[in-house]
Amino acid sequence: MPASNPQDIARKVREGRPASLYYFYGHDTGALESFVKRLTARLLPASERAMNLHRFDGQSLDIGAIADACEMLPLFAQRAVILINDLNIDKTPKADADDLRKILGDLPETTTVVIYSTGVDLYKNKRSLTDKNKRFCDFCAKHGEVCEFAYKRSDDMAKDIVSSLRGMGCGIAPREARYLAELCLCDTSSVQREMEKLSAYAHGRDITKEDIDLLCIRRIDSDGFSLAVNILRSNAQFVFRRIKELQGQNFEAIEIIGAVSFSLNDLYRARLAVSSGRTQAQCAADFKYPKNREFAVRNAFNECQNISRRRIRNAIEVFAEADLALKTGSRGKAGDMLLVEEAAARAMAYRSK
């Protein structure tokens, strides 16, 4: 059975056609957890949960208890629902994993099992599940429905933000909504927290970019890009002021250097793509950018046009040297932030030969 999407799953449940087994995973754990709550409420009204809803911790499986819960007839309800959170087959003993497959492969018609992960990493890289988890996912797809909750693109998340804030009694322009989505890297949990804060502050009026900058927690990823661009443009006043601000916010030197290096690589890839006549979409595909970071390609394309490849490459090399010095401890802890400032100064002082 191919992977499902949340809309199709919800529609089938509304039509009275729930699956007996669901397997949910993905990086956007906020969206995943919210969907599991809504699905559980649809499968089992609150008045029926006391005797028919069973929760299990996937990190410490009790196979006997799960088997008993799956075989139990629902009491004064249409079905029993079993929730298993944070199951990682890589960490599950083989005997338990085999027994679990036997249980899940022969579930009673009145039982629905929902396996979902919000606090464990099931991936071997940014895109793919580990081999064991992938095989278990395929098993679940054969006997039920599987859905991956990946991060959305910033444009899609922006539409959700506009709709959600309208429901909270506030307005926001699509451009500002996209800015908020990018600031939160399209993470549903982060977006939800910031929307609640912004709606309370705006109190019914339209939310502006100034409101977002004033209230929302900036992620180091966003600062990394602005620092990288201003370093390449030799805007020393902005660069050193922002480094001091980040230091005051208790960011470590290694975090700042990592974020700047990450963004310099984005800019270098974009510059190479422009030189080669590649489009933004082609660049994102070539370097396998996840959906929630495709905006980084767009931003890099917009900023790299008048910056030479040699200048960007030099900045990458300077910050790589600073990263190595930090990790080897050759300067001592007290000199960490000074090393960041020195790297920025060296990169800004570069002159093409």
C-alpha positions as CSV (number, residue, x, y, z in Angstrom):
1,M,0.0,0.0,0.0
2,P,1.5,3.4,-1.0
3,A,2.1,6.1,1.7
4,S,-1.0,8.0,2.7
5,N,-1.5,11.6,3.5
6,P,-3.3,13.1,6.6
7,Q,-6.2,14.4,4.5
8,D,-7.0,10.9,3.0
9,I,-6.7,9.3,6.4
10,A,-9.1,11.8,8.0
11,R,-11.6,11.4,5.2
12,K,-11.6,7.6,5.5
13,V,-12.2,7.8,9.2
14,R,-15.0,10.3,8.8
15,E,-16.6,7.9,6.3
16,G,-16.4,5.0,8.8
17,R,-13.4,3.3,7.1
18,P,-10.6,3.4,9.6
19,A,-7.6,1.2,9.1
20,S,-6.6,-1.3,11.8
21,L,-3.0,-0.1,11.8
22,Y,-1.4,3.3,11.4
23,Y,2.3,4.1,11.4
24,F,3.2,7.8,11.6
25,Y,6.8,9.3,11.5
26,G,8.6,12.4,10.3
27,H,10.6,15.4,11.2
28,D,7.6,17.7,11.8
29,T,6.7,16.2,15.1
30,G,4.4,19.1,16.0
31,A,2.1,18.4,13.0
32,L,2.4,14.6,13.7
33,E,1.4,14.9,17.4
34,S,-1.5,17.2,16.6
35,F,-2.8,14.8,14.0
36,V,-2.6,11.8,16.3
37,K,-4.7,13.7,18.9
38,R,-7.3,14.6,16.3
39,L,-7.3,11.0,14.9
40,T,-7.7,9.5,18.4
41,A,-10.6,11.9,19.2
42,R,-12.3,10.8,15.9
43,L,-11.7,7.1,16.5
44,L,-12.7,7.2,20.2
45,P,-14.8,9.9,21.8
46,A,-13.7,11.1,25.2
47,S,-16.6,9.4,26.9
48,E,-15.4,6.0,25.7
49,R,-11.7,6.3,26.4
50,A,-11.5,5.2,30.1
51,M,-11.7,1.4,29.2
52,N,-10.9,1.5,25.5
53,L,-7.8,3.6,25.1
54,H,-4.4,2.0,25.8
55,R,-1.1,3.8,25.7
56,F,2.3,2.2,25.5
57,D,5.9,3.5,25.5
58,G,7.7,2.1,22.5
59,Q,11.1,2.4,24.2
60,S,10.1,-0.2,26.8
61,L,7.7,-2.5,25.1
62,D,5.5,-4.9,27.1
63,I,4.6,-7.3,24.4
64,G,2.2,-9.3,26.7
65,A,0.3,-6.2,27.7
66,I,0.1,-5.0,24.0
67,A,-1.2,-8.5,23.0
68,D,-3.9,-8.4,25.7
69,A,-5.0,-4.9,24.8
70,C,-5.2,-5.8,21.1
71,E,-7.4,-8.8,21.8
72,M,-9.6,-7.0,24.3
73,L,-13.2,-6.4,23.1
74,P,-14.2,-2.7,23.3
75,L,-16.6,-1.9,26.2
76,F,-19.6,0.2,25.2
77,A,-17.7,1.5,22.2
78,Q,-17.2,0.5,18.6
79,R,-13.4,-0.1,18.9
80,A,-10.4,-0.2,21.1
81,V,-7.5,2.1,20.3
82,I,-3.9,1.3,21.2
83,L,-1.3,4.1,21.0
84,I,2.4,3.1,20.8
85,N,4.7,6.2,21.0
86,D,8.4,6.3,20.1
87,L,9.0,2.8,18.8
88,N,12.4,2.5,17.3
89,I,13.0,-1.0,15.8
90,D,16.7,-0.4,15.8
91,K,16.6,-0.4,19.7
92,T,14.0,-3.2,20.0
93,P,15.1,-6.7,20.8
94,K,14.6,-9.0,17.7
95,A,12.3,-11.4,19.6
96,D,10.0,-8.5,20.7
97,A,10.0,-7.0,17.2
98,D,9.0,-10.4,15.7
99,D,6.2,-10.9,18.3
100,L,5.0,-7.4,17.6
101,R,4.7,-8.1,13.9
102,K,2.7,-11.2,14.6
103,I,0.3,-9.2,16.7
104,L,0.0,-6.4,14.2
105,G,-0.5,-8.7,11.3
106,D,-3.6,-10.3,12.7
107,L,-5.6,-7.5,14.5
108,P,-9.3,-7.9,15.4
109,E,-11.7,-5.8,13.4
110,T,-12.6,-3.8,16.5
111,T,-9.0,-2.8,17.2
112,T,-7.0,0.1,15.8
113,V,-3.2,0.4,16.6
114,V,-1.5,3.8,16.1
115,I,2.3,3.8,16.2
116,Y,3.8,7.2,16.1
117,S,7.2,8.8,16.9
118,T,7.8,12.2,18.4
119,G,10.9,11.8,20.5
120,V,13.2,9.3,18.8
121,D,15.2,9.6,15.6
122,L,14.3,6.9,13.1
123,Y,16.5,8.3,10.3
124,K,19.9,7.3,9.0
125,N,20.1,10.7,7.2
126,K,17.9,13.7,6.5
127,R,15.7,11.8,4.1
128,S,15.7,8.0,4.8
129,L,14.7,5.8,7.6
130,T,17.3,3.3,8.9
131,D,17.1,-0.1,7.2
132,K,15.3,-1.8,10.1
133,N,12.8,1.0,10.6
134,K,12.2,1.1,6.8
135,R,11.4,-2.6,6.7
136,F,9.0,-2.2,9.7
137,C,7.4,0.8,7.9
138,D,6.9,-1.4,4.8
139,F,5.3,-4.1,7.0
140,C,2.9,-1.5,8.5
141,A,2.0,-0.2,5.0
142,K,1.1,-3.8,4.0
143,H,-1.3,-4.2,6.9
144,G,-2.5,-0.6,7.4
145,E,-1.6,3.0,6.5
146,V,1.7,4.8,6.7
147,C,2.2,8.6,6.7
148,E,5.4,10.7,6.8
149,F,5.0,14.1,8.4
150,A,7.8,16.0,6.5
151,Y,8.3,19.8,6.9
152,K,6.2,21.9,4.5
153,R,7.6,24.4,2.1
154,S,7.6,27.9,3.4
155,D,4.9,29.0,0.9
156,D,2.6,26.2,2.1
157,M,3.3,26.9,5.7
158,A,2.5,30.6,5.1
159,K,-1.0,29.7,3.9
160,D,-1.6,27.8,7.1
161,I,-0.3,30.7,9.2
162,V,-2.6,33.1,7.5
163,S,-5.6,30.8,8.1
164,S,-4.7,30.0,11.7
165,L,-4.1,33.7,12.7
166,R,-7.4,34.6,11.1
167,G,-9.0,32.1,13.4
168,M,-7.3,33.8,16.3
169,G,-8.8,37.1,15.3
170,C,-5.7,38.6,13.7
171,G,-4.6,39.3,10.1
172,I,-1.2,38.8,8.5
173,A,0.0,39.4,4.9
174,P,1.3,36.4,3.0
175,R,4.8,37.9,2.8
176,E,5.0,38.3,6.6
177,A,3.5,34.8,7.1
178,R,6.3,33.4,4.9
179,Y,8.9,35.3,6.8
180,L,7.6,33.8,10.1
181,A,7.6,30.3,8.5
182,E,11.2,30.7,7.4
183,L,12.2,32.0,10.8
184,C,10.8,28.9,12.4
185,L,12.2,26.6,9.6
186,C,8.6,25.5,9.0
187,D,8.5,23.6,12.3
188,T,4.8,23.3,13.3
189,S,5.5,23.4,17.0
190,S,7.7,26.5,16.7
191,V,5.2,28.3,14.4
192,Q,2.3,27.5,16.8
193,R,4.1,29.0,19.8
194,E,5.0,32.1,17.9
195,M,1.5,32.6,16.5
196,E,0.0,32.4,20.0
197,K,2.5,35.0,21.2
198,L,1.9,37.3,18.2
199,S,-1.9,37.1,18.3
200,A,-2.0,38.0,22.0
201,Y,0.3,41.0,21.3
202,A,-1.5,42.2,18.2
203,H,-4.9,41.9,19.8
204,G,-6.9,41.9,16.7
205,R,-4.9,44.0,14.3
206,D,-2.7,42.9,11.4
207,I,0.7,41.4,12.4
208,T,3.7,43.2,10.9
209,K,7.3,42.2,10.3
210,E,8.3,44.5,13.1
211,D,6.1,42.5,15.5
212,I,7.7,39.3,14.4
213,D,11.2,40.7,14.8
214,L,10.3,42.1,18.3
215,L,8.6,39.1,19.7
216,C,9.7,35.9,18.0
217,I,12.7,33.8,19.0
218,R,15.3,34.1,16.3
219,R,16.9,30.8,15.3
220,I,20.7,30.8,14.9
221,D,20.1,29.5,11.3
222,S,18.5,32.8,10.4
223,D,21.3,34.8,12.0
224,G,23.8,32.6,10.2
225,F,22.5,33.7,6.8
226,S,22.4,37.4,7.6
227,L,25.9,37.3,9.1
228,A,27.2,35.4,6.0
229,V,25.8,37.9,3.6
230,N,27.0,40.9,5.6
231,I,30.5,39.4,6.0
232,L,30.7,38.9,2.2
233,R,29.6,42.6,1.8
234,S,32.1,43.8,4.4
235,N,29.4,45.3,6.6
236,A,31.5,45.3,9.7
237,Q,29.2,47.4,11.8
238,F,26.3,44.9,11.4
239,V,28.6,41.8,11.8
240,F,30.3,42.7,15.0
241,R,27.1,44.1,16.6
242,R,25.2,40.9,15.8
243,I,28.0,38.7,17.1
244,K,28.0,40.6,20.4
245,E,24.2,40.2,20.6
246,L,24.4,36.5,20.0
247,Q,27.0,36.2,22.7
248,G,24.7,38.1,25.0
249,Q,22.0,35.6,24.2
250,N,24.4,32.8,25.4
251,F,25.0,31.3,21.9
252,E,28.3,29.3,21.8
253,A,31.0,30.3,19.4
254,I,30.8,26.9,17.8
255,E,27.1,27.5,17.0
256,I,27.8,30.8,15.4
257,I,30.6,29.5,13.3
258,G,28.5,26.5,12.3
259,A,25.5,28.6,11.3
260,V,27.7,31.0,9.2
261,S,29.5,28.2,7.5
262,F,26.2,26.5,6.7
263,S,24.9,29.7,5.0
264,L,28.2,30.3,3.2
265,N,27.8,26.9,1.6
266,D,24.3,27.8,0.6
267,L,25.6,30.9,-1.1
268,Y,28.4,29.1,-2.8
269,R,26.1,26.4,-4.2
270,A,23.8,29.2,-5.5
271,R,26.7,31.1,-7.0
272,L,27.9,27.9,-8.8
273,A,24.3,27.3,-10.0
274,V,24.0,30.8,-11.4
275,S,27.4,30.5,-13.2
276,S,26.2,27.2,-14.7
277,G,22.8,28.5,-15.8
278,R,20.9,26.3,-13.3
279,T,17.6,27.4,-11.9
280,Q,16.6,27.7,-8.2
281,A,14.6,24.5,-8.5
282,Q,17.4,22.6,-10.2
283,C,19.9,23.8,-7.5
284,A,17.5,22.6,-4.7
285,A,17.2,19.2,-6.4
286,D,20.9,18.9,-7.2
287,F,21.9,19.4,-3.6
288,K,18.8,17.6,-2.1
289,Y,17.5,20.5,0.0
290,P,14.6,19.4,2.2
291,K,11.3,21.2,1.6
292,N,11.6,23.4,4.7
293,R,15.0,24.7,3.5
294,E,14.2,25.4,-0.1
295,F,13.7,29.1,0.8
296,A,17.5,29.1,1.6
297,V,18.2,28.5,-2.1
298,R,15.9,31.3,-3.1
299,N,17.5,33.7,-0.6
300,A,21.0,32.6,-1.6
301,F,20.1,33.2,-5.3
302,N,18.9,36.7,-4.5
303,E,22.1,37.6,-2.6
304,C,24.9,35.9,-4.5
305,Q,24.6,37.6,-7.9
306,N,27.3,40.2,-7.4
307,I,29.6,38.2,-5.1
308,S,32.5,36.3,-6.7
309,R,32.9,32.6,-6.2
310,R,36.5,33.2,-5.0
311,R,35.3,35.6,-2.3
312,I,32.7,33.1,-1.0
313,R,35.2,30.2,-1.2
314,N,37.7,32.2,0.8
315,A,35.2,32.9,3.5
316,I,34.3,29.2,3.7
317,E,38.0,28.4,4.1
318,V,38.5,31.0,6.9
319,F,35.5,29.7,8.9
320,A,36.6,26.1,8.4
321,E,39.9,27.0,9.9
322,A,38.1,28.7,12.8
323,D,35.9,25.7,13.3
324,L,39.0,23.4,13.5
325,A,40.7,25.7,16.0
326,L,37.6,25.6,18.2
327,K,37.2,21.9,18.1
328,T,40.9,21.2,18.8
329,G,40.9,23.8,21.6
330,S,44.1,25.4,20.4
331,R,43.0,28.9,21.5
332,G,41.4,28.0,24.9
333,K,37.8,28.6,25.9
334,A,38.3,32.2,26.8
335,G,39.3,33.0,23.2
336,D,36.4,31.3,21.5
337,M,34.3,34.4,20.7
338,L,37.4,36.4,19.8
339,L,38.1,33.6,17.3
340,V,34.7,34.2,15.7
341,E,35.3,37.9,15.4
342,E,38.8,37.3,13.9
343,A,37.3,34.9,11.3
344,A,34.7,37.5,10.4
345,A,37.4,40.2,10.1
346,R,39.7,38.0,7.9
347,A,36.8,37.1,5.6
348,M,35.7,40.8,5.3
349,A,39.3,41.9,4.6
350,Y,39.7,39.6,1.6
351,R,40.7,41.1,-1.6
352,S,40.6,39.3,-4.9
353,K,44.0,38.6,-6.4
